[in-house]
Amino acid sequence: MGSDVGPVDARVVFHEAAAAELVEFGPNTDRLPSMVSMIRDAATETNQDPDRHEANWRVCSAAAHGKDWAILELQTFVDRVEWRPGQYHSIGHPDPDRLTEILDDAVSLLSLAGIQYLVGSGYDPALEIRRSIVVAARKMPQKDGGAHVEKTAKLFGVD
């Protein structure tokens, strides 16, 4: 239609070359991995039970999407059942032990996977934590002029 498409063609060539470089990191896939497969893979890589993490994810996902069966999994019901016209009604409350267990598992998986990612990227998480402690301590008021913090920094190997 008479328009100059040179800049568009140049961008296409540039992006094709950049995409070709990324192929060296793995096969080109048409689809992203499913959430369940990523959770299972992360659990396996961190030496945790992938079945347990998948079950936790499925029940939490079902609860977030309003599925009735998740209510049965995440609540504790009393033995008393009420009759309401046309239905039986169970009385229950959220199960704090189950919810705490799910949160503990999720935090454990994310922490271990995060640390593994940092180590694989060349970072030393222990050094970063020590450095953060020293930085925070240096910002606090010191009665001894900061001598204790500097001694701790030297012990931690932090400048």
Salt bridges, closest charged atoms under 4 A:
ASP51 OD1 - ARG40 NH1 2.91
GLU54 OE1 - ARG40 NH1 2.61
GLU54 OE2 - ARG58 NE 2.82
GLU82 OE2 - ARG80 NH2 3.15
GLU82 OE1 - ARG84 NH2 3.61
GLU101 OE2 - ARG52 NH2 3.68
GLU101 OE2 - ARG98 NH1 3.11
ASP105 OD2 - ARG52 NE 2.57
GLU128 OE2 - ARG131 NH1 3.16
GLU150 OE2 - ARG138 NE 2.96
